[in-house]
Amino acid sequence: MAEKLGFYFDQTLCTGCKACSVACKDKHDHAVGISWRRVA
């Protein structure tokens, strides 16, 4: 079975800066433009 990644966050503290998406892409070496999950 393939490993599934995920994260928890408190939506009440979200300012919409998308730093969590940037950090995830940096950590996993994803190319620019690839978006696995939409964070609103």
CHARMM-style PDB file with segment names, atoms N, HN, CA, C and O in Angstrom:
ATOM      1  N   MET     1       0.846  -1.181   0.000  1.00  0.00      PROA
ATOM      2  CA  MET     1       0.000   0.000   0.000  1.00  0.00      PROA
ATOM      3  C   MET     1       0.890   1.242   0.000  1.00  0.00      PROA
ATOM      4  O   MET     1       1.873   1.298   0.739  1.00  0.00      PROA
ATOM      5  N   ALA     2       0.560   2.222  -0.809  1.00  0.00      PROA
ATOM      6  HN  ALA     2      -0.239   2.177  -1.409  1.00  0.00      PROA
ATOM      7  CA  ALA     2       1.356   3.443  -0.923  1.00  0.00      PROA
ATOM      8  C   ALA     2       1.190   4.319   0.316  1.00  0.00      PROA
ATOM      9  O   ALA     2       0.124   4.367   0.930  1.00  0.00      PROA
ATOM     10  N   GLU     3       2.263   5.003   0.663  1.00  0.00      PROA
ATOM     11  HN  GLU     3       3.129   4.964   0.165  1.00  0.00      PROA
ATOM     12  CA  GLU     3       2.229   5.919   1.801  1.00  0.00      PROA
ATOM     13  C   GLU     3       1.405   7.146   1.432  1.00  0.00      PROA
ATOM     14  O   GLU     3       1.563   7.704   0.346  1.00  0.00      PROA
ATOM     15  N   LYS     4       0.533   7.560   2.331  1.00  0.00      PROA
ATOM     16  HN  LYS     4       0.405   7.107   3.213  1.00  0.00      PROA
ATOM     17  CA  LYS     4      -0.279   8.752   2.111  1.00  0.00      PROA
ATOM     18  C   LYS     4       0.184   9.839   3.063  1.00  0.00      PROA
ATOM     19  O   LYS     4       0.349   9.607   4.260  1.00  0.00      PROA
ATOM     20  N   LEU     5       0.389  11.022   2.517  1.00  0.00      PROA
ATOM     21  HN  LEU     5       0.255  11.210   1.544  1.00  0.00      PROA
ATOM     22  CA  LEU     5       0.818  12.162   3.321  1.00  0.00      PROA
ATOM     23  C   LEU     5      -0.359  13.094   3.553  1.00  0.00      PROA
ATOM     24  O   LEU     5      -1.275  13.164   2.733  1.00  0.00      PROA
ATOM     25  N   GLY     6      -0.333  13.791   4.643  1.00  0.00      PROA
ATOM     26  HN  GLY     6       0.411  13.734   5.308  1.00  0.00      PROA
ATOM     27  CA  GLY     6      -1.377  14.745   4.947  1.00  0.00      PROA
ATOM     28  C   GLY     6      -0.913  15.689   6.031  1.00  0.00      PROA
ATOM     29  O   GLY     6       0.162  15.511   6.602  1.00  0.00      PROA
ATOM     30  N   PHE     7      -1.714  16.680   6.311  1.00  0.00      PROA
ATOM     31  HN  PHE     7      -2.588  16.824   5.847  1.00  0.00      PROA
ATOM     32  CA  PHE     7      -1.382  17.594   7.392  1.00  0.00      PROA
ATOM     33  C   PHE     7      -2.660  18.135   8.007  1.00  0.00      PROA
ATOM     34  O   PHE     7      -3.706  18.216   7.362  1.00  0.00      PROA
ATOM     35  N   TYR     8      -2.543  18.493   9.248  1.00  0.00      PROA
ATOM     36  HN  TYR     8      -1.694  18.427   9.772  1.00  0.00      PROA
ATOM     37  CA  TYR     8      -3.646  19.107   9.979  1.00  0.00      PROA
ATOM     38  C   TYR     8      -3.317  20.565  10.205  1.00  0.00      PROA
ATOM     39  O   TYR     8      -2.162  20.921  10.438  1.00  0.00      PROA
ATOM     40  N   PHE     9      -4.329  21.408  10.135  1.00  0.00      PROA
ATOM     41  HN  PHE     9      -5.267  21.119   9.945  1.00  0.00      PROA
ATOM     42  CA  PHE     9      -4.116  22.814  10.442  1.00  0.00      PROA
ATOM     43  C   PHE     9      -5.411  23.405  10.982  1.00  0.00      PROA
ATOM     44  O   PHE     9      -6.504  22.908  10.710  1.00  0.00      PROA
ATOM     45  N   ASP    10      -5.263  24.457  11.739  1.00  0.00      PROA
ATOM     46  HN  ASP    10      -4.375  24.860  11.959  1.00  0.00      PROA
ATOM     47  CA  ASP    10      -6.407  25.141  12.341  1.00  0.00      PROA
ATOM     48  C   ASP    10      -6.874  26.218  11.368  1.00  0.00      PROA
ATOM     49  O   ASP    10      -6.211  27.244  11.215  1.00  0.00      PROA
ATOM     50  N   GLN    11      -8.004  25.996  10.711  1.00  0.00      PROA
ATOM     51  HN  GLN    11      -8.543  25.163  10.835  1.00  0.00      PROA
ATOM     52  CA  GLN    11      -8.505  26.937   9.714  1.00  0.00      PROA
ATOM     53  C   GLN    11      -8.828  28.300  10.300  1.00  0.00      PROA
ATOM     54  O   GLN    11      -8.845  29.293   9.572  1.00  0.00      PROA
ATOM     55  N   THR    12      -9.085  28.371  11.594  1.00  0.00      PROA
ATOM     56  HN  THR    12      -9.071  27.565  12.186  1.00  0.00      PROA
ATOM     57  CA  THR    12      -9.394  29.669  12.198  1.00  0.00      PROA
ATOM     58  C   THR    12      -8.157  30.549  12.288  1.00  0.00      PROA
ATOM     59  O   THR    12      -8.273  31.765  12.438  1.00  0.00      PROA
ATOM     60  N   LEU    13      -6.968  29.948  12.199  1.00  0.00      PROA
ATOM     61  HN  LEU    13      -6.874  28.960  12.077  1.00  0.00      PROA
ATOM     62  CA  LEU    13      -5.722  30.714  12.249  1.00  0.00      PROA
ATOM     63  C   LEU    13      -5.151  30.993  10.861  1.00  0.00      PROA
ATOM     64  O   LEU    13      -4.151  31.700  10.736  1.00  0.00      PROA
ATOM     65  N   CYS    14      -5.772  30.447   9.824  1.00  0.00      PROA
ATOM     66  HN  CYS    14      -6.584  29.872   9.926  1.00  0.00      PROA
ATOM     67  CA  CYS    14      -5.267  30.595   8.457  1.00  0.00      PROA
ATOM     68  C   CYS    14      -5.497  32.018   7.957  1.00  0.00      PROA
ATOM     69  O   CYS    14      -6.602  32.554   8.047  1.00  0.00      PROA
ATOM     70  N   THR    15      -4.423  32.623   7.424  1.00  0.00      PROA
ATOM     71  HN  THR    15      -3.525  32.188   7.351  1.00  0.00      PROA
ATOM     72  CA  THR    15      -4.525  33.969   6.853  1.00  0.00      PROA
ATOM     73  C   THR    15      -4.504  33.933   5.333  1.00  0.00      PROA
ATOM     74  O   THR    15      -4.613  34.976   4.688  1.00  0.00      PROA
ATOM     75  N   GLY    16      -4.365  32.747   4.754  1.00  0.00      PROA
ATOM     76  HN  GLY    16      -4.277  31.900   5.277  1.00  0.00      PROA
ATOM     77  CA  GLY    16      -4.352  32.609   3.304  1.00  0.00      PROA
ATOM     78  C   GLY    16      -3.008  32.906   2.669  1.00  0.00      PROA
ATOM     79  O   GLY    16      -2.937  33.162   1.467  1.00  0.00      PROA
ATOM     80  N   CYS    17      -1.941  32.876   3.452  1.00  0.00      PROA
ATOM     81  HN  CYS    17      -1.998  32.668   4.429  1.00  0.00      PROA
ATOM     82  CA  CYS    17      -0.607  33.219   2.931  1.00  0.00      PROA
ATOM     83  C   CYS    17       0.013  32.093   2.110  1.00  0.00      PROA
ATOM     84  O   CYS    17       0.967  32.325   1.368  1.00  0.00      PROA
ATOM     85  N   LYS    18      -0.514  30.882   2.233  1.00  0.00      PROA
ATOM     86  HN  LYS    18      -1.290  30.693   2.836  1.00  0.00      PROA
ATOM     87  CA  LYS    18      -0.057  29.684   1.511  1.00  0.00      PROA
ATOM     88  C   LYS    18       1.364  29.261   1.855  1.00  0.00      PROA
ATOM     89  O   LYS    18       1.997  28.538   1.086  1.00  0.00      PROA
ATOM     90  N   ALA    19       1.870  29.700   2.996  1.00  0.00      PROA
ATOM     91  HN  ALA    19       1.357  30.287   3.621  1.00  0.00      PROA
ATOM     92  CA  ALA    19       3.208  29.287   3.438  1.00  0.00      PROA
ATOM     93  C   ALA    19       3.256  27.781   3.678  1.00  0.00      PROA
ATOM     94  O   ALA    19       4.305  27.166   3.490  1.00  0.00      PROA
ATOM     95  N   CYS    20       2.152  27.181   4.087  1.00  0.00      PROA
ATOM     96  HN  CYS    20       1.300  27.681   4.240  1.00  0.00      PROA
ATOM     97  CA  CYS    20       2.119  25.732   4.311  1.00  0.00      PROA
ATOM     98  C   CYS    20       2.334  24.985   2.998  1.00  0.00      PROA
ATOM     99  O   CYS    20       3.035  23.974   2.972  1.00  0.00      PROA
ATOM    100  N   SER    21       1.741  25.469   1.909  1.00  0.00      PROA
ATOM    101  HN  SER    21       1.171  26.291   1.930  1.00  0.00      PROA
ATOM    102  CA  SER    21       1.930  24.850   0.597  1.00  0.00      PROA
ATOM    103  C   SER    21       3.361  25.002   0.115  1.00  0.00      PROA
ATOM    104  O   SER    21       3.940  24.059  -0.424  1.00  0.00      PROA
ATOM    105  N   VAL    22       3.934  26.178   0.304  1.00  0.00      PROA
ATOM    106  HN  VAL    22       3.463  26.944   0.742  1.00  0.00      PROA
ATOM    107  CA  VAL    22       5.318  26.432  -0.098  1.00  0.00      PROA
ATOM    108  C   VAL    22       6.265  25.531   0.682  1.00  0.00      PROA
ATOM    109  O   VAL    22       7.186  24.953   0.105  1.00  0.00      PROA
ATOM    110  N   ALA    23       6.047  25.406   1.984  1.00  0.00      PROA
ATOM    111  HN  ALA    23       5.299  25.876   2.453  1.00  0.00      PROA
ATOM    112  CA  ALA    23       6.901  24.568   2.825  1.00  0.00      PROA
ATOM    113  C   ALA    23       6.799  23.100   2.418  1.00  0.00      PROA
ATOM    114  O   ALA    23       7.809  22.397   2.397  1.00  0.00      PROA
ATOM    115  N   CYS    24       5.609  22.634   2.099  1.00  0.00      PROA
ATOM    116  HN  CYS    24       4.788  23.205   2.116  1.00  0.00      PROA
ATOM    117  CA  CYS    24       5.415  21.244   1.684  1.00  0.00      PROA
ATOM    118  C   CYS    24       6.124  20.978   0.357  1.00  0.00      PROA
ATOM    119  O   CYS    24       6.799  19.960   0.207  1.00  0.00      PROA
ATOM    120  N   LYS    25       5.972  21.891  -0.605  1.00  0.00      PROA
ATOM    121  HN  LYS    25       5.423  22.718  -0.483  1.00  0.00      PROA
ATOM    122  CA  LYS    25       6.641  21.732  -1.900  1.00  0.00      PROA
ATOM    123  C   LYS    25       8.152  21.728  -1.732  1.00  0.00      PROA
ATOM    124  O   LYS    25       8.850  20.951  -2.384  1.00  0.00      PROA
ATOM    125  N   ASP    26       8.660  22.593  -0.860  1.00  0.00      PROA
ATOM    126  HN  ASP    26       8.093  23.224  -0.331  1.00  0.00      PROA
ATOM    127  CA  ASP    26      10.099  22.658  -0.614  1.00  0.00      PROA
ATOM    128  C   ASP    26      10.598  21.372   0.036  1.00  0.00      PROA
ATOM    129  O   ASP    26      11.640  20.842  -0.348  1.00  0.00      PROA
ATOM    130  N   LYS    27       9.865  20.880   1.006  1.00  0.00      PROA
ATOM    131  HN  LYS    27       9.018  21.311   1.318  1.00  0.00      PROA
ATOM    132  CA  LYS    27      10.253  19.661   1.729  1.00  0.00      PROA
ATOM    133  C   LYS    27      10.318  18.447   0.809  1.00  0.00      PROA
ATOM    134  O   LYS    27      11.214  17.613   0.939  1.00  0.00      PROA
ATOM    135  N   HSD    28       9.369  18.349  -0.121  1.00  0.00      PROA
ATOM    136  HN  HSD    28       8.642  19.027  -0.226  1.00  0.00      PROA
ATOM    137  CA  HSD    28       9.257  17.165  -0.972  1.00  0.00      PROA
ATOM    138  C   HSD    28       9.791  17.382  -2.385  1.00  0.00      PROA
ATOM    139  O   HSD    28       9.601  16.532  -3.255  1.00  0.00      PROA
ATOM    140  N   ASP    29      10.461  18.516  -2.621  1.00  0.00      PROA
ATOM    141  HN  ASP    29      10.616  19.207  -1.914  1.00  0.00      PROA
ATOM    142  CA  ASP    29      11.089  18.822  -3.915  1.00  0.00      PROA
ATOM    143  C   ASP    29      10.127  18.730  -5.099  1.00  0.00      PROA
ATOM    144  O   ASP    29      10.474  18.175  -6.142  1.00  0.00      PROA
ATOM    145  N   HSD    30       8.918  19.275  -4.937  1.00  0.00      PROA
ATOM    146  HN  HSD    30       8.637  19.726  -4.090  1.00  0.00      PROA
ATOM    147  CA  HSD    30       7.963  19.309  -6.042  1.00  0.00      PROA
ATOM    148  C   HSD    30       8.293  20.469  -6.967  1.00  0.00      PROA
ATOM    149  O   HSD    30       8.781  21.509  -6.523  1.00  0.00      PROA
ATOM    150  N   ALA    31       8.029  20.290  -8.238  1.00  0.00      PROA
ATOM    151  HN  ALA    31       7.633  19.446  -8.599  1.00  0.00      PROA
ATOM    152  CA  ALA    31       8.295  21.336  -9.227  1.00  0.00      PROA
ATOM    153  C   ALA    31       7.318  22.497  -9.059  1.00  0.00      PROA
ATOM    154  O   ALA    31       6.218  22.335  -8.532  1.00  0.00      PROA
ATOM    155  N   VAL    32       7.741  23.657  -9.515  1.00  0.00      PROA
ATOM    156  HN  VAL    32       8.635  23.789  -9.943  1.00  0.00      PROA
ATOM    157  CA  VAL    32       6.881  24.837  -9.485  1.00  0.00      PROA
ATOM    158  C   VAL    32       5.680  24.575 -10.388  1.00  0.00      PROA
ATOM    159  O   VAL    32       5.830  24.028 -11.480  1.00  0.00      PROA
ATOM    160  N   GLY    33       4.508  24.957  -9.941  1.00  0.00      PROA
ATOM    161  HN  GLY    33       4.386  25.402  -9.054  1.00  0.00      PROA
ATOM    162  CA  GLY    33       3.300  24.781 -10.733  1.00  0.00      PROA
ATOM    163  C   GLY    33       2.493  23.545 -10.369  1.00  0.00      PROA
ATOM    164  O   GLY    33       1.308  23.474 -10.695  1.00  0.00      PROA
ATOM    165  N   ILE    34       3.102  22.569  -9.703  1.00  0.00      PROA
ATOM    166  HN  ILE    34       4.065  22.627  -9.438  1.00  0.00      PROA
ATOM    167  CA  ILE    34       2.371  21.377  -9.279  1.00  0.00      PROA
ATOM    168  C   ILE    34       1.616  21.703  -7.998  1.00  0.00      PROA
ATOM    169  O   ILE    34       2.198  22.197  -7.032  1.00  0.00      PROA
ATOM    170  N   SER    35       0.328  21.426  -7.998  1.00  0.00      PROA
ATOM    171  HN  SER    35      -0.145  21.025  -8.783  1.00  0.00      PROA
ATOM    172  CA  SER    35      -0.492  21.694  -6.820  1.00  0.00      PROA
ATOM    173  C   SER    35      -1.290  20.441  -6.485  1.00  0.00      PROA
ATOM    174  O   SER    35      -2.209  20.071  -7.215  1.00  0.00      PROA
ATOM    175  N   TRP    36      -0.939  19.790  -5.380  1.00  0.00      PROA
ATOM    176  HN  TRP    36      -0.192  20.090  -4.787  1.00  0.00      PROA
ATOM    177  CA  TRP    36      -1.604  18.555  -4.985  1.00  0.00      PROA
ATOM    178  C   TRP    36      -2.861  18.817  -4.172  1.00  0.00      PROA
ATOM    179  O   TRP    36      -3.803  18.025  -4.205  1.00  0.00      PROA
ATOM    180  N   ARG    37      -2.878  19.907  -3.454  1.00  0.00      PROA
ATOM    181  HN  ARG    37      -2.112  20.550  -3.427  1.00  0.00      PROA
ATOM    182  CA  ARG    37      -4.012  20.194  -2.586  1.00  0.00      PROA
ATOM    183  C   ARG    37      -4.254  21.701  -2.594  1.00  0.00      PROA
ATOM    184  O   ARG    37      -3.316  22.493  -2.502  1.00  0.00      PROA
ATOM    185  N   ARG    38      -5.514  22.083  -2.705  1.00  0.00      PROA
ATOM    186  HN  ARG    38      -6.276  21.439  -2.780  1.00  0.00      PROA
ATOM    187  CA  ARG    38      -5.862  23.499  -2.698  1.00  0.00      PROA
ATOM    188  C   ARG    38      -6.096  23.929  -1.261  1.00  0.00      PROA
ATOM    189  O   ARG    38      -6.915  23.343  -0.553  1.00  0.00      PROA
ATOM    190  N   VAL    39      -5.381  24.945  -0.839  1.00  0.00      PROA
ATOM    191  HN  VAL    39      -4.716  25.421  -1.413  1.00  0.00      PROA
ATOM    192  CA  VAL    39      -5.572  25.506   0.495  1.00  0.00      PROA
ATOM    193  C   VAL    39      -6.197  26.873   0.312  1.00  0.00      PROA
ATOM    194  O   VAL    39      -5.602  27.763  -0.295  1.00  0.00      PROA
ATOM    195  N   ALA    40      -7.400  27.036   0.838  1.00  0.00      PROA
ATOM    196  HN  ALA    40      -7.884  26.313   1.331  1.00  0.00      PROA
ATOM    197  CA  ALA    40      -8.120  28.295   0.639  1.00  0.00      PROA
ATOM    198  C   ALA    40      -7.936  29.218   1.814  1.00  0.00      PROA
ATOM    199  OT1 ALA    40      -8.473  30.326   1.818  1.00  0.00      PROA
TER     200      ALA     40
END
